[in-house]
Amino acid sequence: MFILNRKKTEMVQPEAALPGRPGPIPTAETHFLSGRPLKSDPPAGHALAMFGMGCFWGVERVFWKLPGVWLTRVGYAGGFTPNPTYEEVCTGQTGHNEVVQVIFDPATIGYQDLLRVFWENHDPTQGMRQGNDLGTQYRSGIYVADEEQARLASASRDAYQDRLRTAGFGPVTTEIIPAPAFYYAEDYHQQYLAKNPAGYCGIGGTGVTCPIGTGA
């Protein structure tokens, strides 16, 4: 069991990753709640953000409830295997993280507001796990679309690290990197907790809040 767990929490080397497939796996056509096309590009004046916070079922629900969020979708990113399946990601041999993409209206909800939701709804100090969910697919990550998102993400990490340290937590392990390729997860994963209201996903925060300000 120890060897298996260690394998799941160690990032696979690119040459050892599963081969994947040349084309995308099937997914939903529309968002279960809004009916909008799931693969929509951001409308004019909207922006795209991407986060990993553990099990993407609960993470997506956290974000779709926010005013100003136009669309959410879940998938896999940050690994090496092209067009992976959920079963492949769960082996730990693709390198991918479970992530949610958020299309939002900055006039209603700013990127900093999304960052606050990100930090306060999971524990970003746990490394390759989130609660009882163990593996590289559950790591904390912010996948930035541009230099401004990168600046704000880094400033927010520093602010929360100070608060977390004061509260007795360890170092933040969140990766902040340019947004990698996003692969849509299967149909049944999209808006899972809206389709299955009694479903479980153990996403919870540290209880640490922080007015992150402008990041300037």
Backbone as CSV, one residue per row, in Angstrom:
resi,resn,N_x,N_y,N_z,CA_x,CA_y,CA_z,C_x,C_y,C_z
1,MET,0.828,-1.204,0.000,0.000,0.000,0.000,0.867,1.260,0.000
2,PHE,1.948,1.244,0.791,2.837,2.403,0.839,3.446,2.687,-0.523
3,ILE,3.883,1.636,-1.205,4.493,1.812,-2.531,3.474,2.356,-3.506
4,LEU,2.236,1.854,-3.467,1.180,2.324,-4.357,0.892,3.800,-4.108
5,ASN,0.764,4.192,-2.828,0.486,5.585,-2.502,1.625,6.498,-2.927
6,ARG,2.863,6.044,-2.739,4.005,6.853,-3.144,4.002,7.057,-4.654
7,LYS,3.639,6.038,-5.384,3.585,6.140,-6.842,2.548,7.170,-7.267
8,LYS,1.410,7.213,-6.581,0.346,8.146,-6.939,0.693,9.579,-6.578
9,THR,1.590,9.769,-5.631,1.913,11.122,-5.190,3.233,11.640,-5.764
10,GLU,3.864,10.867,-6.636,5.071,11.302,-7.317,4.740,11.592,-8.776
11,MET,5.166,12.752,-9.261,4.869,13.135,-10.633,5.560,12.185,-11.604
12,VAL,4.793,11.642,-12.529,5.345,10.730,-13.525,6.295,11.491,-14.447
13,GLN,7.337,10.835,-14.898,8.238,11.423,-15.881,7.594,11.382,-17.265
14,PRO,7.841,12.396,-18.093,7.178,12.443,-19.409,7.359,11.168,-20.227
15,GLU,8.553,10.598,-20.188,8.808,9.403,-21.001,8.101,8.168,-20.469
16,ALA,7.640,8.225,-19.223,6.939,7.086,-18.624,5.424,7.258,-18.629
17,ALA,4.930,8.404,-19.097,3.486,8.666,-19.071,2.751,7.781,-20.077
18,LEU,1.474,7.563,-19.799,0.643,6.768,-20.713,0.537,7.473,-22.067
19,PRO,0.369,6.701,-23.154,0.426,7.305,-24.492,-0.791,8.126,-24.883
20,GLY,-1.944,7.843,-24.285,-3.152,8.595,-24.641,-3.632,8.277,-26.036
21,ARG,-4.202,9.289,-26.707,-4.823,9.068,-28.018,-4.807,10.381,-28.796
22,PRO,-4.907,10.320,-30.112,-4.794,11.547,-30.908,-6.015,12.447,-30.860
23,GLY,-7.193,11.889,-30.597,-8.412,12.686,-30.614,-9.057,12.797,-29.257
24,PRO,-9.924,13.807,-29.060,-10.572,14.004,-27.761,-11.552,12.895,-27.426
25,ILE,-11.704,12.646,-26.133,-12.716,11.691,-25.691,-14.080,12.387,-25.706
26,PRO,-15.178,11.638,-25.815,-16.509,12.261,-25.834,-16.819,12.967,-24.515
27,THR,-17.573,14.054,-24.608,-18.030,14.765,-23.419,-19.425,15.309,-23.693
28,ALA,-19.964,16.072,-22.757,-21.313,16.629,-22.914,-21.320,17.697,-23.998
29,GLU,-22.461,17.877,-24.610,-22.624,18.934,-25.614,-22.948,20.272,-24.952
30,THR,-23.735,20.229,-23.877,-24.186,21.459,-23.233,-23.966,21.396,-21.724
31,HIS,-23.939,22.568,-21.114,-23.840,22.675,-19.656,-25.171,22.252,-19.046
32,PHE,-25.108,21.358,-18.060,-26.322,20.774,-17.498,-27.237,21.815,-16.889
33,LEU,-26.685,22.896,-16.322,-27.492,23.898,-15.644,-27.934,25.031,-16.566
34,SER,-27.032,25.553,-17.377,-27.359,26.724,-18.194,-27.835,26.372,-19.595
35,GLY,-27.500,25.179,-20.071,-27.839,24.797,-21.432,-26.924,25.397,-22.482
36,ARG,-25.934,26.165,-22.060,-24.999,26.755,-23.023,-24.068,25.675,-23.569
37,PRO,-23.587,25.835,-24.801,-22.623,24.863,-25.336,-21.410,24.745,-24.415
38,LEU,-21.070,23.511,-24.054,-20.017,23.311,-23.068,-18.669,23.830,-23.567
39,LYS,-18.443,23.728,-24.865,-17.145,24.125,-25.420,-17.149,25.570,-25.921
40,SER,-17.998,26.398,-25.354,-18.076,27.807,-25.755,-16.765,28.535,-25.498
41,ASP,-16.421,29.434,-26.421,-15.357,30.393,-26.160,-15.915,31.511,-25.286
42,PRO,-15.068,32.209,-24.558,-15.566,33.343,-23.758,-16.242,34.386,-24.645
43,PRO,-17.447,34.825,-24.305,-18.087,35.910,-25.065,-17.280,37.196,-24.948
44,ALA,-17.616,38.158,-25.788,-16.932,39.456,-25.741,-16.998,40.038,-24.331
45,GLY,-15.886,40.525,-23.838,-15.824,41.133,-22.519,-15.659,40.152,-21.379
46,HIS,-15.638,38.852,-21.672,-15.471,37.832,-20.648,-14.032,37.305,-20.666
47,ALA,-13.675,36.568,-19.629,-12.324,36.035,-19.501,-12.385,34.591,-19.017
48,LEU,-11.232,33.920,-19.090,-11.136,32.501,-18.737,-10.126,32.317,-17.616
49,ALA,-10.502,31.523,-16.624,-9.595,31.168,-15.534,-9.601,29.648,-15.380
50,MET,-8.528,29.106,-14.790,-8.458,27.655,-14.593,-7.777,27.358,-13.264
51,PHE,-8.396,26.439,-12.498,-7.919,26.112,-11.159,-7.969,24.609,-10.908
52,GLY,-7.044,24.134,-10.084,-7.092,22.785,-9.529,-7.129,22.876,-8.015
53,MET,-8.108,22.215,-7.399,-8.298,22.341,-5.946,-8.668,21.005,-5.302
54,GLY,-8.404,19.897,-5.982,-8.871,18.615,-5.502,-9.952,18.081,-6.415
55,CYS,-10.828,17.243,-5.885,-11.900,16.618,-6.667,-12.698,17.662,-7.451
56,PHE,-12.699,17.547,-8.772,-13.311,18.620,-9.572,-14.826,18.668,-9.496
57,TRP,-15.471,17.652,-8.965,-16.932,17.725,-8.796,-17.294,18.884,-7.869
58,GLY,-16.692,18.896,-6.685,-17.003,19.938,-5.726,-16.450,21.295,-6.120
59,VAL,-15.282,21.291,-6.751,-14.680,22.554,-7.175,-15.578,23.262,-8.180
60,GLU,-16.092,22.504,-9.149,-16.952,23.134,-10.150,-18.184,23.738,-9.504
61,ARG,-18.781,23.057,-8.545,-19.982,23.577,-7.889,-19.682,24.881,-7.150
62,VAL,-18.507,24.966,-6.514,-18.123,26.204,-5.834,-18.179,27.381,-6.799
63,PHE,-17.688,27.180,-8.024,-17.593,28.284,-8.967,-18.887,28.555,-9.726
64,TRP,-19.664,27.522,-10.082,-20.863,27.802,-10.881,-21.904,28.591,-10.094
65,LYS,-21.785,28.596,-8.772,-22.741,29.328,-7.945,-22.463,30.833,-7.889
66,LEU,-21.311,31.262,-8.363,-20.908,32.653,-8.177,-21.570,33.582,-9.198
67,PRO,-22.091,34.724,-8.763,-22.592,35.724,-9.710,-21.464,36.164,-10.636
68,GLY,-21.766,36.280,-11.911,-20.759,36.705,-12.873,-20.036,35.571,-13.562
69,VAL,-20.234,34.352,-13.077,-19.656,33.187,-13.750,-20.621,32.746,-14.845
70,TRP,-20.149,32.756,-16.082,-20.986,32.483,-17.248,-21.027,31.003,-17.592
71,LEU,-19.922,30.292,-17.354,-19.858,28.870,-17.695,-18.730,28.214,-16.920
72,THR,-18.938,26.966,-16.548,-17.888,26.149,-15.942,-17.812,24.830,-16.690
73,ARG,-16.624,24.224,-16.679,-16.468,22.870,-17.230,-15.239,22.244,-16.579
74,VAL,-15.258,20.921,-16.468,-14.156,20.224,-15.807,-13.358,19.411,-16.812
75,GLY,-12.097,19.200,-16.446,-11.229,18.439,-17.332,-9.895,18.142,-16.683
76,TYR,-8.935,17.834,-17.532,-7.608,17.416,-17.084,-6.556,18.328,-17.707
77,ALA,-5.557,18.714,-16.919,-4.513,19.619,-17.420,-3.249,19.444,-16.593
78,GLY,-2.136,19.874,-17.160,-0.882,19.895,-16.426,-0.075,18.621,-16.502
79,GLY,-0.480,17.687,-17.363,0.248,16.433,-17.482,0.854,16.241,-18.859
80,PHE,1.037,14.991,-19.228,1.770,14.651,-20.443,0.968,13.805,-21.431
81,THR,-0.063,13.135,-20.969,-0.830,12.214,-21.808,-1.880,12.972,-22.597
82,PRO,-1.868,12.908,-23.933,-2.891,13.613,-24.704,-4.249,12.915,-24.610
83,ASN,-5.297,13.732,-24.406,-6.681,13.236,-24.394,-6.873,12.048,-23.451
84,PRO,-6.529,12.220,-22.172,-6.627,11.108,-21.233,-8.071,10.820,-20.832
85,THR,-8.303,9.616,-20.355,-9.575,9.265,-19.729,-9.435,9.415,-18.214
86,TYR,-10.573,9.426,-17.533,-10.551,9.522,-16.078,-9.800,8.342,-15.469
87,GLU,-10.037,7.155,-16.001,-9.372,5.972,-15.469,-7.859,6.092,-15.610
88,GLU,-7.401,6.649,-16.712,-5.965,6.834,-16.900,-5.405,7.872,-15.936
89,VAL,-6.116,8.978,-15.761,-5.665,10.010,-14.829,-5.547,9.441,-13.418
90,CYS,-6.487,8.591,-13.040,-6.496,8.027,-11.688,-5.317,7.098,-11.413
91,THR,-4.651,6.611,-12.443,-3.479,5.764,-12.216,-2.283,6.573,-11.731
92,GLY,-2.324,7.894,-11.929,-1.174,8.725,-11.615,-0.113,8.707,-12.698
93,GLN,-0.404,8.045,-13.813,0.596,7.881,-14.871,0.351,8.789,-16.077
94,THR,-0.453,9.829,-15.907,-0.620,10.827,-16.970,-0.033,12.176,-16.568
95,GLY,0.113,12.417,-15.263,0.604,13.694,-14.760,-0.445,14.781,-14.669
96,HIS,-1.672,14.472,-15.083,-2.698,15.511,-15.133,-3.304,15.799,-13.763
97,ASN,-3.803,17.012,-13.652,-4.568,17.459,-12.494,-6.039,17.529,-12.870
98,GLU,-6.926,17.326,-11.902,-8.354,17.576,-12.115,-8.577,19.080,-11.984
99,VAL,-9.088,19.710,-13.026,-9.203,21.168,-13.032,-10.608,21.593,-13.462
100,VAL,-10.914,22.844,-13.141,-12.143,23.474,-13.626,-11.761,24.734,-14.388
101,GLN,-12.367,24.907,-15.564,-12.266,26.159,-16.300,-13.495,27.006,-15.967
102,VAL,-13.262,28.288,-15.769,-14.312,29.234,-15.395,-14.323,30.374,-16.401
103,ILE,-15.428,30.550,-17.097,-15.614,31.726,-17.944,-16.420,32.734,-17.139
104,PHE,-15.883,33.944,-16.980,-16.497,34.907,-16.072,-16.523,36.298,-16.690
105,ASP,-17.418,37.126,-16.144,-17.560,38.515,-16.578,-16.825,39.403,-15.585
106,PRO,-15.674,39.955,-15.954,-14.905,40.770,-15.006,-15.648,42.006,-14.520
107,ALA,-16.689,42.417,-15.238,-17.471,43.571,-14.779,-18.331,43.207,-13.571
108,THR,-18.567,41.918,-13.380,-19.394,41.452,-12.263,-18.567,40.787,-11.175
109,ILE,-17.606,39.985,-11.584,-16.735,39.286,-10.631,-15.306,39.329,-11.172
110,GLY,-14.396,39.868,-10.393,-13.030,40.014,-10.848,-12.208,38.754,-10.641
111,TYR,-11.066,38.697,-11.308,-10.164,37.553,-11.145,-9.717,37.429,-9.688
112,GLN,-9.526,38.550,-9.018,-9.152,38.498,-7.609,-10.241,37.862,-6.744
113,ASP,-11.493,38.074,-7.127,-12.592,37.423,-6.401,-12.524,35.910,-6.584
114,LEU,-12.198,35.476,-7.792,-12.048,34.043,-8.049,-10.873,33.479,-7.257
115,LEU,-9.789,34.240,-7.162,-8.643,33.794,-6.373,-9.010,33.634,-4.903
116,ARG,-9.799,34.553,-4.395,-10.223,34.445,-2.998,-11.033,33.160,-2.785
117,VAL,-11.925,32.864,-3.707,-12.702,31.623,-3.628,-11.778,30.412,-3.710
118,PHE,-10.797,30.488,-4.588,-9.816,29.407,-4.721,-9.125,29.131,-3.387
119,TRP,-8.519,30.146,-2.786,-7.732,29.938,-1.570,-8.589,29.497,-0.391
120,GLU,-9.824,29.992,-0.310,-10.628,29.768,0.892,-11.517,28.536,0.819
121,ASN,-11.402,27.765,-0.261,-12.248,26.575,-0.389,-11.465,25.277,-0.537
122,HIS,-10.166,25.317,-0.244,-9.390,24.083,-0.170,-8.150,24.367,0.678
123,ASP,-7.388,23.333,0.953,-6.152,23.483,1.723,-4.977,23.447,0.743
124,PRO,-4.344,24.594,0.485,-3.282,24.647,-0.518,-1.909,24.250,0.009
125,THR,-1.870,23.588,1.170,-0.588,23.227,1.793,-0.359,21.716,1.811
126,GLN,-1.177,20.951,1.102,-1.150,19.493,1.272,-0.347,18.748,0.213
127,GLY,0.230,19.440,-0.753,1.011,18.735,-1.762,0.118,17.946,-2.704
128,MET,0.465,16.701,-2.937,-0.229,15.877,-3.921,-1.442,15.166,-3.320
129,ARG,-2.290,15.944,-2.666,-3.519,15.383,-2.107,-4.434,16.521,-1.735
130,GLN,-5.682,16.162,-1.437,-6.637,17.102,-0.855,-7.549,16.296,0.055
131,GLY,-7.344,16.456,1.352,-8.093,15.643,2.304,-7.762,14.174,2.134
132,ASN,-8.792,13.350,2.003,-8.597,11.911,1.841,-8.289,11.511,0.402
133,ASP,-8.368,12.458,-0.527,-8.076,12.168,-1.933,-6.571,12.301,-2.154
134,LEU,-5.945,11.191,-2.531,-4.496,11.122,-2.611,-4.060,10.939,-4.054
135,GLY,-3.116,11.761,-4.507,-2.566,11.589,-5.845,-2.266,12.918,-6.514
136,THR,-1.461,12.863,-7.561,-1.068,14.077,-8.266,-2.260,14.781,-8.907
137,GLN,-3.343,14.062,-9.163,-4.515,14.670,-9.798,-5.286,15.587,-8.849
138,TYR,-4.921,15.591,-7.568,-5.619,16.408,-6.574,-4.765,17.576,-6.069
139,ARG,-3.702,17.898,-6.770,-2.816,18.968,-6.316,-3.456,20.341,-6.531
140,SER,-2.966,21.296,-5.778,-3.449,22.672,-5.866,-2.717,23.387,-6.996
141,GLY,-3.488,24.048,-7.870,-2.848,24.729,-8.983,-3.657,25.904,-9.506
142,ILE,-2.963,26.938,-9.917,-3.560,28.079,-10.618,-2.885,28.150,-11.983
143,TYR,-3.689,28.076,-13.046,-3.163,27.995,-14.401,-3.552,29.286,-15.121
144,VAL,-2.565,30.161,-15.271,-2.841,31.547,-15.625,-2.871,31.752,-17.139
145,ALA,-3.755,32.676,-17.566,-3.957,32.937,-18.987,-3.032,34.015,-19.527
146,ASP,-2.515,34.873,-18.636,-1.677,35.982,-19.097,-0.843,36.498,-17.933
147,GLU,-0.034,37.527,-18.226,0.869,38.061,-17.208,0.125,38.707,-16.044
148,GLU,-1.009,39.327,-16.321,-1.766,39.959,-15.242,-2.332,38.910,-14.287
149,GLN,-2.881,37.829,-14.841,-3.345,36.749,-13.959,-2.180,36.185,-13.152
150,ALA,-1.019,36.044,-13.778,0.142,35.510,-13.070,0.549,36.434,-11.923
151,ARG,0.532,37.737,-12.159,0.894,38.696,-11.129,-0.071,38.632,-9.959
152,LEU,-1.354,38.635,-10.264,-2.361,38.598,-9.211,-2.330,37.278,-8.447
153,ALA,-2.126,36.175,-9.161,-2.067,34.871,-8.504,-0.887,34.794,-7.542
154,SER,0.271,35.273,-7.981,1.456,35.235,-7.120,1.285,36.133,-5.899
155,ALA,0.717,37.324,-6.089,0.493,38.228,-4.965,-0.488,37.622,-3.962
156,SER,-1.521,36.973,-4.464,-2.500,36.363,-3.555,-1.883,35.191,-2.802
157,ARG,-1.045,34.416,-3.474,-0.359,33.306,-2.787,0.478,33.832,-1.627
158,ASP,1.232,34.907,-1.852,2.071,35.458,-0.793,1.227,35.951,0.382
159,ALA,0.095,36.581,0.066,-0.779,37.089,1.124,-1.360,35.953,1.951
160,TYR,-1.822,34.903,1.273,-2.414,33.781,2.005,-1.359,32.974,2.741
161,GLN,-0.143,32.888,2.188,0.909,32.168,2.900,1.163,32.781,4.272
162,ASP,1.175,34.088,4.340,1.371,34.746,5.628,0.259,34.385,6.601
163,ARG,-0.982,34.424,6.134,-2.112,34.099,7.018,-2.085,32.620,7.424
164,LEU,-1.761,31.758,6.483,-1.723,30.327,6.774,-0.622,29.992,7.771
165,ARG,0.524,30.621,7.610,1.626,30.379,8.546,1.227,30.811,9.957
166,THR,0.573,31.960,10.059,0.113,32.445,11.356,-0.887,31.479,11.985
167,ALA,-1.690,30.828,11.125,-2.702,29.891,11.615,-2.137,28.499,11.880
168,GLY,-0.846,28.304,11.639,-0.224,27.031,11.966,-0.105,26.058,10.814
169,PHE,-0.380,26.499,9.599,-0.257,25.638,8.431,1.172,25.702,7.884
170,GLY,1.507,24.729,7.040,2.824,24.691,6.435,2.894,25.542,5.175
171,PRO,3.950,25.366,4.381,4.133,26.149,3.165,3.053,25.845,2.125
172,VAL,2.672,26.846,1.374,1.760,26.663,0.250,2.458,25.844,-0.822
173,THR,1.779,24.831,-1.347,2.348,23.967,-2.384,1.707,24.207,-3.751
174,THR,0.867,25.215,-3.848,0.148,25.522,-5.089,1.113,25.823,-6.228
175,GLU,0.907,25.152,-7.370,1.693,25.503,-8.546,0.977,26.623,-9.304
176,ILE,1.747,27.610,-9.739,1.223,28.701,-10.555,2.032,28.701,-11.844
177,ILE,1.383,28.285,-12.933,2.090,28.134,-14.203,1.177,28.610,-15.337
178,PRO,1.758,28.931,-16.504,0.920,29.268,-17.662,-0.049,28.132,-17.974
179,ALA,-1.255,28.503,-18.357,-2.303,27.511,-18.587,-1.857,26.485,-19.624
180,PRO,-1.800,25.201,-19.245,-1.439,24.149,-20.193,-2.661,23.714,-20.995
181,ALA,-2.467,22.753,-21.870,-3.581,22.200,-22.639,-4.651,21.671,-21.694
182,PHE,-5.906,21.922,-22.043,-7.059,21.475,-21.259,-7.781,20.387,-22.047
183,TYR,-8.016,19.259,-21.399,-8.733,18.149,-22.016,-10.049,17.943,-21.273
184,TYR,-11.153,18.016,-21.983,-12.465,17.876,-21.352,-12.618,16.502,-20.719
185,ALA,-13.162,16.492,-19.497,-13.518,15.239,-18.844,-14.803,14.685,-19.444
186,GLU,-15.072,13.444,-19.148,-16.227,12.743,-19.684,-17.547,13.416,-19.312
187,ASP,-18.572,13.107,-20.071,-19.918,13.678,-19.895,-20.358,13.603,-18.436
188,TYR,-20.214,12.441,-17.811,-20.805,12.268,-16.472,-20.104,13.111,-15.415
189,HIS,-18.888,13.550,-15.683,-18.193,14.407,-14.723,-18.649,15.863,-14.803
190,GLN,-19.163,16.293,-15.937,-19.552,17.692,-16.105,-20.772,17.995,-15.224
191,GLN,-20.629,18.998,-14.342,-21.699,19.393,-13.427,-22.240,18.190,-12.640
192,TYR,-21.321,17.342,-12.196,-21.686,16.077,-11.565,-22.619,16.265,-10.380
193,LEU,-22.331,17.240,-9.534,-23.130,17.390,-8.313,-24.474,18.072,-8.571
194,ALA,-24.686,18.618,-9.758,-26.033,19.058,-10.135,-26.842,17.861,-10.625
195,LYS,-26.196,16.947,-11.308,-26.870,15.732,-11.780,-27.087,14.737,-10.645
196,ASN,-26.214,14.791,-9.642,-26.263,13.851,-8.517,-26.200,14.641,-7.211
197,PRO,-27.311,15.258,-6.810,-27.295,16.149,-5.636,-26.844,15.474,-4.349
198,ALA,-27.003,14.157,-4.264,-26.590,13.455,-3.055,-25.144,12.993,-3.134
199,GLY,-24.463,13.327,-4.229,-23.078,12.917,-4.391,-22.172,13.592,-3.386
200,TYR,-21.016,12.973,-3.156,-20.073,13.483,-2.153,-18.797,13.964,-2.828
201,CYS,-18.299,15.073,-2.377,-16.970,15.533,-2.775,-16.430,16.387,-1.647
202,GLY,-15.344,15.956,-1.030,-14.869,16.582,0.202,-14.023,17.811,-0.004
203,ILE,-14.573,18.840,-0.641,-13.850,20.097,-0.784,-14.204,20.995,0.389
204,GLY,-13.201,21.460,1.083,-13.432,22.357,2.214,-12.219,23.231,2.419
205,GLY,-12.403,24.373,3.019,-11.310,25.313,3.192,-10.534,25.095,4.477
206,THR,-9.572,25.969,4.721,-8.757,25.932,5.935,-9.355,26.794,7.036
207,GLY,-10.346,27.597,6.679,-10.881,28.562,7.626,-10.099,29.865,7.663
208,VAL,-9.059,29.949,6.839,-8.226,31.144,6.778,-8.731,32.051,5.677
209,THR,-9.065,33.286,6.011,-9.502,34.271,5.030,-8.483,35.398,4.962
210,CYS,-8.546,36.131,3.863,-7.561,37.192,3.686,-8.070,38.205,2.679
211,PRO,-8.143,39.490,3.043,-8.505,40.531,2.070,-7.314,40.799,1.167
212,ILE,-7.264,40.161,0.008,-6.039,40.174,-0.793,-5.831,41.487,-1.526
213,GLY,-6.825,42.356,-1.555,-6.626,43.680,-2.121,-6.348,43.664,-3.605
214,THR,-5.551,44.592,-4.064,-5.306,44.742,-5.490,-4.110,43.944,-5.961
215,GLY,-3.284,43.471,-5.062,-2.087,42.752,-5.460,-1.010,43.672,-6.000
216,ALA,-1.212,44.963,-5.915,-0.234,45.909,-6.477,0.970,46.042,-5.552
